[in-house]
Amino acid sequence: MSSTTTDQAPTLVDIPADLLPLILLPPLEVLPDARARGAECVWGGEPLSTATAIDLGERETDNGHWFPRACRPCTHRAVLAARNDHPGRCEQCTDDAGICETRRALHALALGLRR
């Protein structure tokens, strides 16, 4: 039997380190333990595995370091929010959002997460 794209695991997403700070996360202090330790999506609470989790990078906290993870749909929504929020925080976007490398990178990342 041949495999279809829906039978295959989603392609892992590698979020560039310079974009990670632009993706807003919920405060660690309010998260249930499973979300805080990466067993569940930091936003939606969906169970994660090594095959489905998207690494949201290392974040510094008052007590050390945090390594949040998320599901693909929630990460897609968060990247879209970061892309849409970016022009209000960027001088280049005020002049010409079409040539802002950061906004273009967020847009490309959002497109990659749609699959």
N, C-alpha and C positions, 0 to 999 in steps of 0.2 A: 504494500500500500504506500502510495506517495505521500509525502508530508506537505502540508500547506503552511503558509505563513502564520496562521492562527495556532498551529500546533507547535511552532517553534518558540523557544524562550525569547523574550525581548532582548534586543541588543543592549548591553550595559552602556551606561552613559557616564562619561568622564567630564565633570563640570570643571572648567578652567578655574584655577585658584583665584585669579583676579576678579571673577564674577561671584564667587561664594559670599563675600560680605554684602552683596547687593540683594541676596535672597533672604528675606526676613523670616525669622523663626519665632515660634512662640517662646515665651520665657521658660527656661529650664525649670524654675522653681514651681511652676504650675502643672508640669507634665506628670502623668502617672509613671511609675517606675519602668514599665515595659517600653514606653515611648522614649523616656530619657536614656535608656540603655541601648536603644536601637533595635529591639525585638519587634516593635510596631512602628508604623509611620508616625513621624513627629507631628504631622497635622491631622490625619484622619484616623489613626489608630489601627489601620489594616496590618495584619500579621506580615512580617517580612522574612525572607530567606536570603541566603547569599546570592541566589539567582535573581531575586526581584528587587532587592534593596538598592537604592541610589545613595551613595555616600555624599553627604553634604559638608564634608571637610571637618577639620579640627577647629573647634571654637574654644576660646579661653573663657573660664568662669572664675568666680571668686575662690572656688575650691580646687582649681586645677584645670583640666581639659575635658571637653565634651566632644563626642563624635556622633552627631545626629545622622539619622538615615530616614529615608522616605520612600514611598511608593511612586511609581512613574506618573499616574494621573495628578496626584497632589503636587509633585515637583513641577509638572508642566504648568499647573495653575499658578504656583509661586513664581516661576520664571516669567510667565506672562505679566504678572503683577509688577515684578521688578522692571521689566521692559517698559511697561506703561507708566510707571512712576519715575523712571530715570530722566526723561526730558525736563521735568520740573526741578531737577537737582543738578543739571549739567549746562554749563555755559555754551559748550559746542552745540548742544541740541537746540538751544535758544536761537542760535545763528542758523544752523542747518542740521536738523536731526538725521538727514540722509547720509551725512559723512561722519557721524559719530561712531567710532569703532566699538565702543562699549555697547551702545544700543544695538548695533548690527550684530555683535556677538551674542547678546541676550536673545535677539530675534532668531538667530541661527540655532541657538540652544533650544529655544521653544519649539522650533520646527522639528528638530531631532527627537524631542520628547513626545511628539504626537504619534509616532509609529508604535 
